[in-house]
Structure formats: C-alpha cells, structure tokens
Amino acid sequence: MAEVVLRQAKSDDLDALVALENRSFHEDRISRRSFRRFLEMPRDRLIVAELDDQLVGYCLVLMNAATRLARIYSIAVSPDARGRGIGERLVQEAEQEAVDADRIVMRLEVREDNKSAINLYRRLGYRQFGTYRDYYEDHGDALRFERRILYYEPSREFPPVPYYPQTTEFTCGPSALLMAMAALDEHQSLNTGEELKIWREATTIFMLSGHGGCGPHGLALAAWHRGFYASAWISQEGALFKDTVRNEDKKRVLELVHEGFIQDIGQTDIELHHDPLTLEGMETALHEGRIPVILISTWQLNRSRIPHWVTVCAMDDQFVYLHDPEIDVEAGETVADKQYLPVDRRIFTRMSRYGRNQPLQAAVIVGPRRTD
C-alpha cells in the first residue's frame, strides 16, 4: 500500500486544491482567490496530503496574530482516499505546526450533523466549548471545539509542583497554597480536610457573593503556621475587597479581619511588601526554589471577573506556567487541562491585576520549611 505523504502546500498545488474543494463541499467553499492568498500568507499553514503523487487532502490552519490561538479553518479528504486515517494525520500535523509556532490552543468549527468528524475530534481530545448559530450558508449550526496543544516539559531548572484540584467553588486559595507547600515538602498533606482548614484560617469573610474568599495575608499566615517561610506582595494597604460589598457593617468586619491579620503577621517573620510582585521577582523566586501563589482575574481565561488564586510552577522567555486548581468538569475539562497551563507573559501581566480602578496585585511566595 502506498504511503501518504504530508507536506506544506506550494503554489503548484493551487489547481488540485480547488478541485478537491469542489469535490468535497457543495457550499461554503474556499475560492481559488482565497487559496492563492493562503498560499502566500507566511503566518498561516496549508498542509496537503499526497497519495501516489496525487493531492488527496488538505488542512488549512490560521495563526491568530494577536493571541496564542490557532484555528483549523478547513479540512478535506478526497472521497477516494477516506478510511486511511488521513484526516487524523492532517489534524495531528496541524497541531504540531501550531506548537512550533508557539500556539497554546487549537480551535475549530464543525457542522453539528457531521458525526464522523465530531467523533474524530473527540477521540483526539477536543472538547466542545460553544456553538455558532446559523454559521453555514444553508443556515446550519457549527459546534466549536478546542484542545490545548502546548505542554510544559518538566526540567531540572524548577522543582516539580504536584497538582491538587479545589474541591469547593471557594477554596482556590487554599488549593493553590497546598500545591506550593507540597512542591517544597513531599510529606505535605493534600486533602479536603487541610484545604478547608486553610480556608477557615485565611478567609476574608466577605467577598462578592456566597462564601468568603482568601486573601494574601491569611494565606501567608497559613503557610507560616505550617512551618514554611512566606512573604506577601500586595499593591494596596488596608483591608482588601472592600469595594465588593456595599453594606457598611460588612466593610467594618473586613477592616477588623484585616487588622487581626496584620497583628498576627507582626508576631512572625513574614515579609510584607506593599508593592506588586514583578515577573522578574517571580522568576527569581522560582530559581531560588520558592513557589509563588498569585491572585488573578479570570477574565482572560473564561470572561468572568472573579478573583482567583493559581500556583506559578515555571517560567520561560515566552510563558508563565500555572497550576489552576479549578476544573470545570461540566465543560469537559480534565486535570491535564489545568496543569502547567502556559500563559503568554504579556497576558499574565494583565491577568495578575484584579479590579478596574486601582487594580489589586497580590501574591504569596512560599519558601522552604523553617528550621526554627
């Protein structure tokens, strides 16, 4: 059996690409002019499959210039060549091209009635995250799928950080702290009991709605009380999150809790900095074997303006790698989606500011166990 060869498309492939497009689709076809433009676009990728020197498939991948996203815009396999796994190989080659271009996530759209394609994408690890209504020329709907394609390769440069998912909607801070402590002490317990115990110690009582969330002062104290060195970097003085509550009595409670945290910190050697932690400071901490726990706004992740704690595990010239303790099981997320999650350094800088007016930047750096 002849072997299928994958390669980058060339200008000489234009006639064959147009012919394959016309055989494969009755509507929503890519025009000859568009194919010519894609062939000339250095940022995007047009991959073709050859069998017996005949072009039998293609995959067009668009590389977003403003983000780290890649998108499979169109994929087709000749009816005569189906059943050979060419579609799967094209998708995998597209992912590799996107990874080589430093893209983090691959996205695509597929007709909701294209069951074979949907099954292929699901088998390859894609999950549905949305729907485009009236997307195609015949008014058909498109399902939106995505898959994380860029993963961090563990190295000796930074200590490995074990992953622990939060077990409640309000314990991201304790879970992020537990991961940092477990990276420095393999005997550190990672369980729901310890998670909730830290939440009781570190909660700010009121924040947004529902259960109170944890602030940097409380998390630093929780780490210290468990025998670890700790420092806190907070861009604002005074009680945090006061603007998330309207009731004056609740504001006063937040102030009293804050005063209690400050008094308790005064009885320790916790370093309290009223400055934001820079990327350079974060990287220095990692190289020194300390683990940063960072407060972020989740707007860049899921378009929700909620304060959220994550653990920084590693950094390189392009990315900050996070353990995000929140797994949205209903959306199809798995543990693999939230470990060593790569975030563009520029995007992370925006993420690590919570709030619009005088945005809060907060971080806790956990150091090794103390010997005192």
LOPA-838255 format. One record per residue (C-alpha): residue number from 0; residue in three letters; x, z, y. Coordinates in steps of 0.1 Angstrom, whole numbers, plus 5000, padded with zeros to 4 digits. Each point is the difference from the previous one (the first is absolute). Layout:
! residues N
atom torti:NUM; fidren:ALA; u:X; w:Z; v:Y
...
END
This chain:
! residues 372
atom torti:0; fidren:MET; u:5000; w:5000; v:5000
atom torti:1; fidren:ALA; u:5013; w:4990; v:5034
atom torti:2; fidren:GLU; u:5010; w:5028; v:5023
atom torti:3; fidren:VAL; u:4983; w:5006; v:5033
atom torti:4; fidren:VAL; u:5024; w:5001; v:5030
atom torti:5; fidren:LEU; u:4992; w:5018; v:5032
atom torti:6; fidren:ARG; u:5017; w:4990; v:5032
atom torti:7; fidren:GLN; u:4995; w:4998; v:5038
atom torti:8; fidren:ALA; u:4980; w:4970; v:5011
atom torti:9; fidren:LYS; u:5017; w:4971; v:5017
atom torti:10; fidren:SER; u:4987; w:4973; v:5024
atom torti:11; fidren:ASP; u:5000; w:4975; v:4971
atom torti:12; fidren:ASP; u:4973; w:5022; v:4983
atom torti:13; fidren:LEU; u:4974; w:4993; v:5027
atom torti:14; fidren:ASP; u:4981; w:4973; v:4982
atom torti:15; fidren:ALA; u:4999; w:5020; v:4967
atom torti:16; fidren:LEU; u:4988; w:5031; v:5019
atom torti:17; fidren:VAL; u:4972; w:4982; v:5017
atom torti:18; fidren:ALA; u:4989; w:4984; v:4966
atom torti:19; fidren:LEU; u:5001; w:5034; v:4983
atom torti:20; fidren:GLU; u:4980; w:5016; v:5028
atom torti:21; fidren:ASN; u:4973; w:4972; v:4997
atom torti:22; fidren:ARG; u:4997; w:5005; v:4962
atom torti:23; fidren:SER; u:4999; w:5037; v:5003
atom torti:24; fidren:PHE; u:4975; w:5007; v:5028
atom torti:25; fidren:HIS; u:4968; w:4983; v:5012
atom torti:26; fidren:GLU; u:4999; w:5020; v:5032
atom torti:27; fidren:ASP; u:5023; w:5020; v:5022
atom torti:28; fidren:ARG; u:5029; w:4976; v:4993
atom torti:29; fidren:ILE; u:5033; w:5002; v:5017
atom torti:30; fidren:SER; u:5005; w:4967; v:5020
atom torti:31; fidren:ARG; u:5030; w:4977; v:4997
atom torti:32; fidren:ARG; u:5009; w:5009; v:5036
atom torti:33; fidren:SER; u:4999; w:5038; v:4991
atom torti:34; fidren:PHE; u:5021; w:4995; v:4969
atom torti:35; fidren:ARG; u:5026; w:4982; v:5021
atom torti:36; fidren:ARG; u:5000; w:5028; v:5025
atom torti:37; fidren:PHE; u:5005; w:5026; v:4973
atom torti:38; fidren:LEU; u:5028; w:4980; v:4985
atom torti:39; fidren:GLU; u:5017; w:5002; v:5034
atom torti:40; fidren:MET; u:4993; w:5037; v:5007
atom torti:41; fidren:PRO; u:5032; w:5019; v:4990
atom torti:42; fidren:ARG; u:4983; w:5034; v:5001
atom torti:43; fidren:ASP; u:4973; w:4992; v:4974
atom torti:44; fidren:ARG; u:5006; w:4990; v:4963
atom torti:45; fidren:LEU; u:4985; w:4971; v:4981
atom torti:46; fidren:ILE; u:5009; w:5004; v:4963
atom torti:47; fidren:VAL; u:4993; w:4972; v:4975
atom torti:48; fidren:ALA; u:4998; w:4999; v:4962
atom torti:49; fidren:GLU; u:5014; w:4969; v:4982
atom torti:50; fidren:LEU; u:4993; w:4990; v:4964
atom torti:51; fidren:ASP; u:5016; w:4968; v:4986
atom torti:52; fidren:ASP; u:5010; w:4992; v:5035
atom torti:53; fidren:GLN; u:4964; w:5001; v:5011
atom torti:54; fidren:LEU; u:4988; w:5024; v:5027
atom torti:55; fidren:VAL; u:4973; w:5021; v:4982
atom torti:56; fidren:GLY; u:4996; w:5030; v:5023
atom torti:57; fidren:TYR; u:5008; w:5015; v:5034
atom torti:58; fidren:CYS; u:4997; w:5033; v:5018
atom torti:59; fidren:LEU; u:5001; w:5003; v:5038
atom torti:60; fidren:VAL; u:5012; w:5033; v:5014
atom torti:61; fidren:LEU; u:4996; w:5009; v:5036
atom torti:62; fidren:MET; u:5024; w:5025; v:5015
atom torti:63; fidren:ASN; u:4985; w:5019; v:5030
atom torti:64; fidren:ALA; u:5025; w:5000; v:5029
atom torti:65; fidren:ALA; u:4987; w:5033; v:5015
atom torti:66; fidren:THR; u:4996; w:5021; v:4968
atom torti:67; fidren:ARG; u:5016; w:5006; v:4966
atom torti:68; fidren:LEU; u:4970; w:4982; v:4983
atom torti:69; fidren:ALA; u:5001; w:4969; v:4979
atom torti:70; fidren:ARG; u:4969; w:4981; v:4990
atom torti:71; fidren:ILE; u:4993; w:4975; v:4972
atom torti:72; fidren:TYR; u:4981; w:4975; v:5021
atom torti:73; fidren:SER; u:4993; w:4975; v:4972
atom torti:74; fidren:ILE; u:5009; w:4995; v:4963
atom torti:75; fidren:ALA; u:4991; w:4972; v:4977
atom torti:76; fidren:VAL; u:5009; w:4988; v:4964
atom torti:77; fidren:SER; u:4991; w:4966; v:4987
atom torti:78; fidren:PRO; u:4972; w:5001; v:4974
atom torti:79; fidren:ASP; u:5022; w:4982; v:4975
atom torti:80; fidren:ALA; u:5027; w:5027; v:5002
atom torti:81; fidren:ARG; u:4978; w:5031; v:4998
atom torti:82; fidren:GLY; u:5004; w:5026; v:4972
atom torti:83; fidren:ARG; u:5038; w:5000; v:5004
atom torti:84; fidren:GLY; u:5002; w:5031; v:5023
atom torti:85; fidren:ILE; u:5010; w:4978; v:5029
atom torti:86; fidren:GLY; u:4977; w:5019; v:5024
atom torti:87; fidren:GLU; u:5015; w:5033; v:4991
atom torti:88; fidren:ARG; u:5035; w:4987; v:5004
atom torti:89; fidren:LEU; u:4992; w:4986; v:5034
atom torti:90; fidren:VAL; u:4986; w:5033; v:5012
atom torti:91; fidren:GLN; u:5031; w:5019; v:4987
atom torti:92; fidren:GLU; u:5023; w:4975; v:5017
atom torti:93; fidren:ALA; u:4980; w:5003; v:5032
atom torti:94; fidren:GLU; u:5004; w:5038; v:4998
atom torti:95; fidren:GLN; u:5038; w:4997; v:4995
atom torti:96; fidren:GLU; u:5003; w:4976; v:5030
atom torti:97; fidren:ALA; u:4980; w:5026; v:5021
atom torti:98; fidren:VAL; u:5022; w:5029; v:4988
atom torti:99; fidren:ASP; u:5031; w:4979; v:5009
atom torti:100; fidren:ALA; u:4985; w:4996; v:5035
atom torti:101; fidren:ASP; u:4996; w:5038; v:5002
atom torti:102; fidren:ARG; u:4962; w:5000; v:4997
atom torti:103; fidren:ILE; u:4983; w:5032; v:4987
atom torti:104; fidren:VAL; u:4965; w:4988; v:4990
atom torti:105; fidren:MET; u:4986; w:4968; v:4987
atom torti:106; fidren:ARG; u:4964; w:4991; v:5008
atom torti:107; fidren:LEU; u:4977; w:4973; v:4989
atom torti:108; fidren:GLU; u:4964; w:4988; v:5000
atom torti:109; fidren:VAL; u:4981; w:4988; v:4970
atom torti:110; fidren:ARG; u:4964; w:4987; v:4996
atom torti:111; fidren:GLU; u:4978; w:5028; v:4986
atom torti:112; fidren:ASP; u:4988; w:4976; v:4972
atom torti:113; fidren:ASN; u:5035; w:4990; v:4989
atom torti:114; fidren:LYS; u:5001; w:5024; v:4971
atom torti:115; fidren:SER; u:5032; w:4986; v:4984
atom torti:116; fidren:ALA; u:5020; w:5004; v:5032
atom torti:117; fidren:ILE; u:4987; w:5035; v:5006
atom torti:118; fidren:ASN; u:5009; w:5010; v:4965
atom torti:119; fidren:LEU; u:5035; w:4986; v:5005
atom torti:120; fidren:TYR; u:5005; w:5019; v:5033
atom torti:121; fidren:ARG; u:4987; w:5032; v:4986
atom torti:122; fidren:ARG; u:5023; w:4997; v:4970
atom torti:123; fidren:LEU; u:5030; w:4995; v:5023
atom torti:124; fidren:GLY; u:4992; w:5032; v:5018
atom torti:125; fidren:TYR; u:4979; w:4988; v:5030
atom torti:126; fidren:ARG; u:4972; w:5022; v:5012
atom torti:127; fidren:GLN; u:4970; w:4989; v:5021
atom torti:128; fidren:PHE; u:4999; w:5016; v:5035
atom torti:129; fidren:GLY; u:4974; w:4980; v:5018
atom torti:130; fidren:THR; u:4976; w:4970; v:5001
atom torti:131; fidren:TYR; u:4997; w:4970; v:5024
atom torti:132; fidren:ARG; u:4964; w:4989; v:5003
atom torti:133; fidren:ASP; u:4992; w:4963; v:5005
atom torti:134; fidren:TYR; u:5037; w:4992; v:4996
atom torti:135; fidren:TYR; u:4999; w:4966; v:4984
atom torti:136; fidren:GLU; u:4985; w:4967; v:5012
atom torti:137; fidren:ASP; u:4971; w:5004; v:4975
atom torti:138; fidren:HIS; u:4994; w:5035; v:5015
atom torti:139; fidren:GLY; u:5014; w:5018; v:4969
atom torti:140; fidren:ASP; u:5016; w:5034; v:5003
atom torti:141; fidren:ALA; u:5037; w:5008; v:4995
atom torti:142; fidren:LEU; u:5013; w:5032; v:4984
atom torti:143; fidren:ARG; u:5032; w:5013; v:5016
atom torti:144; fidren:PHE; u:5027; w:5013; v:4977
atom torti:145; fidren:GLU; u:5034; w:5015; v:5007
atom torti:146; fidren:ARG; u:5030; w:5014; v:4981
atom torti:147; fidren:ARG; u:5030; w:5019; v:5011
atom torti:148; fidren:ILE; u:5030; w:4979; v:4991
atom torti:149; fidren:LEU; u:5030; w:5017; v:5015
atom torti:150; fidren:TYR; u:5013; w:5031; v:4983
atom torti:151; fidren:TYR; u:5029; w:5023; v:5008
atom torti:152; fidren:GLU; u:5029; w:5000; v:4976
atom torti:153; fidren:PRO; u:5012; w:5036; v:4996
atom torti:154; fidren:SER; u:5036; w:5005; v:5008
atom torti:155; fidren:ARG; u:5026; w:5028; v:5002
atom torti:156; fidren:GLU; u:4998; w:4999; v:5038
atom torti:157; fidren:PHE; u:4969; w:5022; v:5001
atom torti:158; fidren:PRO; u:4988; w:5027; v:4976
atom torti:159; fidren:PRO; u:4969; w:4989; v:4979
atom torti:160; fidren:VAL; u:4967; w:5015; v:5012
atom torti:161; fidren:PRO; u:4974; w:5007; v:4974
atom torti:162; fidren:TYR; u:4965; w:4989; v:5008
atom torti:163; fidren:TYR; u:4970; w:5024; v:5002
atom torti:164; fidren:PRO; u:4965; w:4988; v:5011
atom torti:165; fidren:GLN; u:4978; w:5022; v:5020
atom torti:166; fidren:THR; u:4970; w:5013; v:4981
atom torti:167; fidren:THR; u:4977; w:5006; v:5029
atom torti:168; fidren:GLU; u:4993; w:4980; v:5032
atom torti:169; fidren:PHE; u:5015; w:5026; v:5022
atom torti:170; fidren:THR; u:5033; w:5009; v:4983
atom torti:171; fidren:CYS; u:5023; w:4971; v:5009
atom torti:172; fidren:GLY; u:5023; w:5024; v:5018
atom torti:173; fidren:PRO; u:5006; w:5024; v:4971
atom torti:174; fidren:SER; u:5004; w:4971; v:4976
atom torti:175; fidren:ALA; u:5026; w:4983; v:5022
atom torti:176; fidren:LEU; u:5018; w:5033; v:5004
atom torti:177; fidren:LEU; u:4999; w:5006; v:4962
atom torti:178; fidren:MET; u:5016; w:4966; v:4994
atom torti:179; fidren:ALA; u:5028; w:5008; v:5025
atom torti:180; fidren:MET; u:5007; w:5034; v:4984
atom torti:181; fidren:ALA; u:4999; w:4986; v:4965
atom torti:182; fidren:ALA; u:5026; w:4974; v:5010
atom torti:183; fidren:LEU; u:5024; w:5029; v:5009
atom torti:184; fidren:ASP; u:4991; w:5023; v:4971
atom torti:185; fidren:GLU; u:4989; w:4986; v:4966
atom torti:186; fidren:HIS; u:4984; w:5034; v:4992
atom torti:187; fidren:GLN; u:4975; w:4998; v:5029
atom torti:188; fidren:SER; u:4965; w:5001; v:4987
atom torti:189; fidren:LEU; u:4978; w:4969; v:5006
atom torti:190; fidren:ASN; u:4964; w:5011; v:4994
atom torti:191; fidren:THR; u:4967; w:5004; v:5017
atom torti:192; fidren:GLY; u:5003; w:5038; v:5002
atom torti:193; fidren:GLU; u:5032; w:4997; v:5020
atom torti:194; fidren:GLU; u:4986; w:4972; v:5021
atom torti:195; fidren:LEU; u:4970; w:5021; v:5010
atom torti:196; fidren:LYS; u:5021; w:5031; v:5006
atom torti:197; fidren:ILE; u:5021; w:4981; v:5025
atom torti:198; fidren:TRP; u:4969; w:4987; v:5016
atom torti:199; fidren:ARG; u:4987; w:5035; v:5005
atom torti:200; fidren:GLU; u:5033; w:5010; v:5016
atom torti:201; fidren:ALA; u:5005; w:4970; v:5022
atom torti:202; fidren:THR; u:4965; w:4989; v:5011
atom torti:203; fidren:THR; u:4992; w:4998; v:5037
atom torti:204; fidren:ILE; u:4964; w:5011; v:4993
atom torti:205; fidren:PHE; u:4983; w:4972; v:5020
atom torti:206; fidren:MET; u:5008; w:4963; v:5001
atom torti:207; fidren:LEU; u:4976; w:4971; v:5004
atom torti:208; fidren:SER; u:4971; w:5009; v:4976
atom torti:209; fidren:GLY; u:4998; w:5017; v:4967
atom torti:210; fidren:HIS; u:5029; w:5021; v:4987
atom torti:211; fidren:GLY; u:5029; w:5009; v:5022
atom torti:212; fidren:GLY; u:5032; w:4981; v:4997
atom torti:213; fidren:CYS; u:5036; w:5012; v:4999
atom torti:214; fidren:GLY; u:5023; w:4999; v:5030
atom torti:215; fidren:PRO; u:5038; w:4998; v:5001
atom torti:216; fidren:HIS; u:5005; w:5037; v:5009
atom torti:217; fidren:GLY; u:4981; w:5012; v:4969
atom torti:218; fidren:LEU; u:5017; w:4975; v:4977
atom torti:219; fidren:ALA; u:5035; w:5010; v:5012
atom torti:220; fidren:LEU; u:4991; w:5037; v:4994
atom torti:221; fidren:ALA; u:4986; w:4991; v:4965
atom torti:222; fidren:ALA; u:5033; w:4983; v:4991
atom torti:223; fidren:TRP; u:5020; w:5030; v:5014
atom torti:224; fidren:HIS; u:4980; w:5025; v:4981
atom torti:225; fidren:ARG; u:5008; w:4981; v:4968
atom torti:226; fidren:GLY; u:5037; w:5004; v:5006
atom torti:227; fidren:PHE; u:5008; w:4966; v:5017
atom torti:228; fidren:TYR; u:5017; w:4993; v:5033
atom torti:229; fidren:ALA; u:4976; w:4984; v:5024
atom torti:230; fidren:SER; u:4998; w:4985; v:5035
atom torti:231; fidren:ALA; u:4971; w:4988; v:5020
atom torti:232; fidren:TRP; u:5000; w:4972; v:5026
atom torti:233; fidren:ILE; u:4969; w:5000; v:5022
atom torti:234; fidren:SER; u:4996; w:4979; v:5032
atom torti:235; fidren:GLN; u:4976; w:5024; v:5016
atom torti:236; fidren:GLU; u:5000; w:5037; v:5006
atom torti:237; fidren:GLY; u:4969; w:5022; v:4996
atom torti:238; fidren:ALA; u:4971; w:4998; v:4975
atom torti:239; fidren:LEU; u:4997; w:4966; v:4984
atom torti:240; fidren:PHE; u:4968; w:4980; v:4994
atom torti:241; fidren:LYS; u:4980; w:5018; v:5027
atom torti:242; fidren:ASP; u:4986; w:4967; v:5011
atom torti:243; fidren:THR; u:4983; w:4995; v:4966
atom torti:244; fidren:VAL; u:4976; w:5029; v:5006
atom torti:245; fidren:ARG; u:4976; w:5004; v:5029
atom torti:246; fidren:ASN; u:4988; w:5036; v:4996
atom torti:247; fidren:GLU; u:5020; w:5024; v:5022
atom torti:248; fidren:ASP; u:4998; w:5028; v:4974
atom torti:249; fidren:LYS; u:5017; w:4976; v:4974
atom torti:250; fidren:LYS; u:5026; w:4991; v:5026
atom torti:251; fidren:ARG; u:5008; w:5037; v:5004
atom torti:252; fidren:VAL; u:5003; w:5004; v:4962
atom torti:253; fidren:LEU; u:5025; w:4971; v:4999
atom torti:254; fidren:GLU; u:5020; w:5017; v:5027
atom torti:255; fidren:LEU; u:5000; w:5034; v:4982
atom torti:256; fidren:VAL; u:5011; w:4983; v:4967
atom torti:257; fidren:HIS; u:5027; w:4982; v:5019
atom torti:258; fidren:GLU; u:5012; w:5032; v:5015
atom torti:259; fidren:GLY; u:5001; w:5016; v:4966
atom torti:260; fidren:PHE; u:5021; w:4971; v:4986
atom torti:261; fidren:ILE; u:5025; w:5003; v:5029
atom torti:262; fidren:GLN; u:5004; w:5038; v:4995
atom torti:263; fidren:ASP; u:5006; w:4994; v:4963
atom torti:264; fidren:ILE; u:5025; w:4973; v:5006
atom torti:265; fidren:GLY; u:5018; w:5024; v:5024
atom torti:266; fidren:GLN; u:5006; w:5022; v:4969
atom torti:267; fidren:THR; u:5019; w:4972; v:4982
atom torti:268; fidren:ASP; u:5029; w:4976; v:5006
atom torti:269; fidren:ILE; u:4977; w:4970; v:5002
atom torti:270; fidren:GLU; u:5013; w:4976; v:5026
atom torti:271; fidren:LEU; u:4971; w:4990; v:5024
atom torti:272; fidren:HIS; u:5006; w:4969; v:5021
atom torti:273; fidren:HIS; u:4976; w:4989; v:5026
atom torti:274; fidren:ASP; u:5012; w:4964; v:4998
atom torti:275; fidren:PRO; u:4989; w:4971; v:4978
atom torti:276; fidren:LEU; u:5020; w:4993; v:4969
atom torti:277; fidren:THR; u:5017; w:4966; v:5004
atom torti:278; fidren:LEU; u:5006; w:4975; v:4972
atom torti:279; fidren:GLU; u:5037; w:5007; v:5004
atom torti:280; fidren:GLY; u:4994; w:5038; v:4995
atom torti:281; fidren:MET; u:4978; w:4993; v:4970
atom torti:282; fidren:GLU; u:5026; w:4978; v:4984
atom torti:283; fidren:THR; u:5027; w:5026; v:5007
atom torti:284; fidren:ALA; u:4979; w:5027; v:4983
atom torti:285; fidren:LEU; u:4995; w:4978; v:4969
atom torti:286; fidren:HIS; u:5038; w:4993; v:4998
atom torti:287; fidren:GLU; u:5006; w:5038; v:5002
atom torti:288; fidren:GLY; u:4976; w:5006; v:4971
atom torti:289; fidren:ARG; u:4971; w:5012; v:5020
atom torti:290; fidren:ILE; u:4965; w:4986; v:4997
atom torti:291; fidren:PRO; u:4977; w:4992; v:5031
atom torti:292; fidren:VAL; u:4963; w:5006; v:4998
atom torti:293; fidren:ILE; u:4983; w:4980; v:5028
atom torti:294; fidren:LEU; u:4966; w:5000; v:5017
atom torti:295; fidren:ILE; u:4987; w:4965; v:5004
atom torti:296; fidren:SER; u:4969; w:4983; v:5013
atom torti:297; fidren:THR; u:4984; w:4980; v:4971
atom torti:298; fidren:TRP; u:4988; w:4972; v:5023
atom torti:299; fidren:GLN; u:5029; w:4978; v:4989
atom torti:300; fidren:LEU; u:4991; w:5006; v:4964
atom torti:301; fidren:ASN; u:4962; w:4999; v:4998
atom torti:302; fidren:ARG; u:4987; w:4997; v:5036
atom torti:303; fidren:SER; u:4990; w:5037; v:5000
atom torti:304; fidren:ARG; u:5012; w:5022; v:5028
atom torti:305; fidren:ILE; u:5006; w:5031; v:4979
atom torti:306; fidren:PRO; u:5031; w:5022; v:5001
atom torti:307; fidren:HIS; u:5017; w:4998; v:4966
atom torti:308; fidren:TRP; u:5032; w:5015; v:4985
atom torti:309; fidren:VAL; u:5024; w:4979; v:4980
atom torti:310; fidren:THR; u:5035; w:5006; v:4985
atom torti:311; fidren:VAL; u:5029; w:4978; v:5010
atom torti:312; fidren:CYS; u:5021; w:4992; v:4969
atom torti:313; fidren:ALA; u:5025; w:4973; v:5012
atom torti:314; fidren:MET; u:5009; w:4976; v:5028
atom torti:315; fidren:ASP; u:5019; w:4968; v:5004
atom torti:316; fidren:ASP; u:5006; w:4975; v:5028
atom torti:317; fidren:GLN; u:4964; w:4987; v:4998
atom torti:318; fidren:PHE; u:4977; w:5025; v:4984
atom torti:319; fidren:VAL; u:4991; w:5037; v:4999
atom torti:320; fidren:TYR; u:4989; w:5009; v:4964
atom torti:321; fidren:LEU; u:4971; w:5025; v:4997
atom torti:322; fidren:HIS; u:4983; w:5019; v:4973
atom torti:323; fidren:ASP; u:4964; w:5000; v:5012
atom torti:324; fidren:PRO; u:4981; w:5028; v:4981
atom torti:325; fidren:GLU; u:4965; w:4984; v:5005
atom torti:326; fidren:ILE; u:4988; w:4977; v:4973
atom torti:327; fidren:ASP; u:4967; w:4982; v:5006
atom torti:328; fidren:VAL; u:4989; w:4996; v:4963
atom torti:329; fidren:GLU; u:4967; w:4984; v:5010
atom torti:330; fidren:ALA; u:5020; w:4972; v:5018
atom torti:331; fidren:GLY; u:5020; w:4994; v:4969
atom torti:332; fidren:GLU; u:5032; w:5017; v:5012
atom torti:333; fidren:THR; u:5024; w:5015; v:4974
atom torti:334; fidren:VAL; u:5030; w:5024; v:5002
atom torti:335; fidren:ALA; u:5023; w:4969; v:5001
atom torti:336; fidren:ASP; u:4983; w:4989; v:5032
atom torti:337; fidren:LYS; u:5010; w:5032; v:5018
atom torti:338; fidren:GLN; u:5036; w:5006; v:4988
atom torti:339; fidren:TYR; u:5029; w:4988; v:5022
atom torti:340; fidren:LEU; u:4975; w:4981; v:5021
atom torti:341; fidren:PRO; u:5021; w:4978; v:5023
atom torti:342; fidren:VAL; u:4990; w:5000; v:5037
atom torti:343; fidren:ASP; u:5017; w:4979; v:5026
atom torti:344; fidren:ARG; u:5021; w:5022; v:5023
atom torti:345; fidren:ARG; u:4983; w:4988; v:5031
atom torti:346; fidren:ILE; u:4965; w:5006; v:4985
atom torti:347; fidren:PHE; u:5011; w:5034; v:4988
atom torti:348; fidren:THR; u:5010; w:5009; v:5035
atom torti:349; fidren:ARG; u:4964; w:4993; v:5011
atom torti:350; fidren:MET; u:4986; w:5017; v:4970
atom torti:351; fidren:SER; u:5019; w:5032; v:5007
atom torti:352; fidren:ARG; u:4980; w:5006; v:5032
atom torti:353; fidren:TYR; u:4966; w:5016; v:4997
atom torti:354; fidren:GLY; u:4975; w:4997; v:5029
atom torti:355; fidren:ARG; u:4997; w:4978; v:5030
atom torti:356; fidren:ASN; u:5008; w:5021; v:5031
atom torti:357; fidren:GLN; u:5033; w:5017; v:4996
atom torti:358; fidren:PRO; u:5002; w:4993; v:4963
atom torti:359; fidren:LEU; u:5012; w:5027; v:4978
atom torti:360; fidren:GLN; u:5031; w:4996; v:4979
atom torti:361; fidren:ALA; u:5006; w:5026; v:4973
atom torti:362; fidren:ALA; u:5024; w:5004; v:4971
atom torti:363; fidren:VAL; u:5013; w:5027; v:4977
atom torti:364; fidren:ILE; u:5034; w:4995; v:4984
atom torti:365; fidren:VAL; u:5005; w:5019; v:4968
atom torti:366; fidren:GLY; u:5035; w:5010; v:4990
atom torti:367; fidren:PRO; u:5015; w:5015; v:4968
atom torti:368; fidren:ARG; u:4992; w:5034; v:4988
atom torti:369; fidren:ARG; u:5016; w:5029; v:5019
atom torti:370; fidren:THR; u:5024; w:5023; v:4983
atom torti:371; fidren:ASP; u:4989; w:5031; v:5021
END
